[in-house]
Amino acid sequence: MRALSTMPSRARSPQIPRSSRRGPTPLSRGLASAARRGLRAHPSNAADFGERWLTKRELADHLRVTPRWIELQQHLGLPVLRLGTVNRYRLSEVEAWFRRQYESTATGRSA
């Protein structure tokens, strides 16, 4: 004799056990620390030797904008160094990008 089931007739997907741990996995933490170590590597050219890489928060504070605004500008071409989930910014490159953006809008308005 067949037992009656309270389950609907459609098949149920298998349950995937959830991890009890929250937050980043040890692997992603390891990649992030490797990325940070990579930022302290030897610079590619001597002119860049003294310049540090800024975090999104540091750049936002310097420019007096929100970190979200920085993210939106990345989609428009703001120079960024992406190392996995870690983003870093070089202030001279960001300022040069802003100058180019300003020059292109200023010449567009005067025409």
Secondary structure as UniProt FT lines:
FT   HELIX           26..39
FT   HELIX           46..48
FT   TURN            49..50
FT   STRAND          53..54
FT   HELIX           56..63
FT   HELIX           67..74
FT   TURN            75..77
FT   STRAND          81..83
FT   TURN            84..85
FT   STRAND          86..90
FT   HELIX           91..110
//
